[in-house]
Amino acid sequence: MKKFTTLVAIDFSRSSYVVLEKALDFTKKRDGELHVIHVVESSFFSKKEDIDAVEERAYAELSKSYSEIKKENFHCVSGKIKVEVANSAKLLDADMIIMGNSGETHFLNELIMGSHTKEIIKNAQTPVLVMKDEHELEYKNILVLTDLSDESASAIKKAAKFFPKSKITLLNLFYLPTDDKLGLFGFNEDDLGKYQARIKDESQKNIDTFLSSLSLPKEMDASASAIVSSLNPKKFKEESSDISYDLLLIHSTQNVSFFAFDILEQSDVDVIVVK
């Protein structure tokens, strides 16, 4: 049976060590295997001997603090970060990429505005867990932003396997046309109220049916909710304020994709992106 496998990208900064430490604990609790990758920009080296020498020094440095990481589980490669991390995850058949900071002084919410995290998520077919703060990688409540698609169903089932003890809340966002817009089509106040009530009722029924179709484990605590939304990522936190969650799951296909990265940037909690 295949072991649960994680891949952690590090740059030897203080914050990347924080991510590595948390990822080690997370992987051990699942009796899994952790791999570490350090990518050196290919423009820095022209000979194979150079990267081999870097790998030796890098592993020696890593071993000072993390002797439990085997040499064969450390991968030092030259190339583009977005390509090498994604390729390594595929070759290792990793279940999850865990990422954090790439700088010495700021944690991930500074990095997320940059390019590396976004590019890795775009290139990788492997789920990417993005740490937003220093804490254990254990989650009580997972909020799943869903568009009720087959891709979303697949992402939710993966989350259920990753975090079997967590409560999962599915959330479907729907937009209600404004009074002014509907007024142009001859809706009066009574018509408007009935129309909006029908959309709300249908949206909740649809997500309830979707949840039932997932056939999640009976012991898993799962619920579903449909809420009115502006579909503005900057307002997502406010619109979902009634829901308690410490991990946000989004999938990067279908209707969610167009603002997935904006939500990732705005989020105060960890985010896992699943394709």
RAUR-V437491 format. One record per helix or strand of 3 or more residues. SS is the DSSP state (H for helix, E for strand). FROM is the first residue (numbers start at 0). TO is the last residue. If there is no record, write none. Layout:
BEGIN
SS:FROM:TO  SS:FROM:TO
END
This chain:
BEGIN
E:4:8  H:13:27  E:32:40  H:41:43  H:47:64  H:70:72  E:73:78  H:80:90  E:95:98  H:107:110  H:115:122  E:126:129  E:140:144  H:149:161  E:166:173  H:178:182  H:188:212  E:221:227  H:232:238  E:246:250  H:253:265  E:269:273
END
